[in-house]
Amino acid sequence: MVLGQVIGGLCILLFGRRLFWLFVGGVGFVLGMDLAALLLRDMPHSEVLLIALVGGLVGAVLALAVEELMIGDAGFMAGAYIAGQILIVVMPYPGRNIWVAMLVGGIVGVLLLVALFDWALIVLSSLVGAGLVTQALALSGGIPNIPLPFPFIALTIAGIMVQARLKDREHIPAAIRKDSRVRLRSL
């Protein structure tokens, strides 16, 4: 379970913009897992995992089939997840406040993703991917001499930098990239 969460988190962290369906499926999985664990506390872990897998698969299939609709949905889910995680860090037992935070975060996520699609997708997928990795590896605390949010911030910045670099490379025509490699080899 932890290995799957780390691999999924790293894929979303590094390729969330390029693989939009993976980002939506990953967020659907995580949100399904968190909500099922919260709402169905007495349910066995295997059934919670099954609910999360169905949520992730439905999100990924819908992202491939109805991409325009899923842009807003992905923004809402990512914003809700990020807001919920931030509230849990700030307030270990948030109670009913988590629903308000998730609603506000979801609305902000939709607005950001619709207004600034590429950059919002890069930032949101980096935040979600970093959150998944740090949560899976329990990097949010317990490491001596490292401040509490350092791994999360470092992974988020790394994800933004990698995805921005990949985004920039997409806008350079292949002929120019090939030509620059040939010139570098001749030096």
C-alpha positions, 0 to 999 in steps of 0.5 A: 500500500505504501509503495503504491502511494509513493509511486502514484505520488511521484508520478503525479508530482512529476507528470501530473500536467502531462498525464492529466488522467493520472492526476484526476485518477490519483486525486479521486483515489486519495479523496475516496480513501480519505472520505471512506475512512472518515465516513465508514470507520467500522469498514474493513481496510480492504473495502475502504481500499476498494472504494478508493480504487473505484473512485480513482478508476472512475476519475481516470476514465472520466478524465479521458472521456470528458476532459473539459468537465473533469478540469473543474472536477479535478480542480475541486478535488485537488483543492479540497484534498490540499485544504483538508490536509492543511487543516489537519496539520494546523488543527489535528482534530478539525471536526466539522471544520474540515468540510468547510475547508474542503469546500472552500479549497475545492472552489479555489481549486476550480477557479485556479484550474479554469483560469490558469490551466497549465500553471494551476495544474502544475502547482496543484499536481505538485502539491498533491503528489508531494502530499501523497509521498510525505504522507506515505513515508511519514515525512511530515514529522519525526525526522531529526533536525528537519523542520516539519514542512521541509520534505513537503515544500522541497518535493513541491518545489521539485515537482513544479520545477520538473513539470515547468521544464517539461512544459517548456520543452514541449514548446520547442520544435523537435527540429530545433532540439535535434539541431542543438544536440548535434551542435553540442556533440560537435563541440 
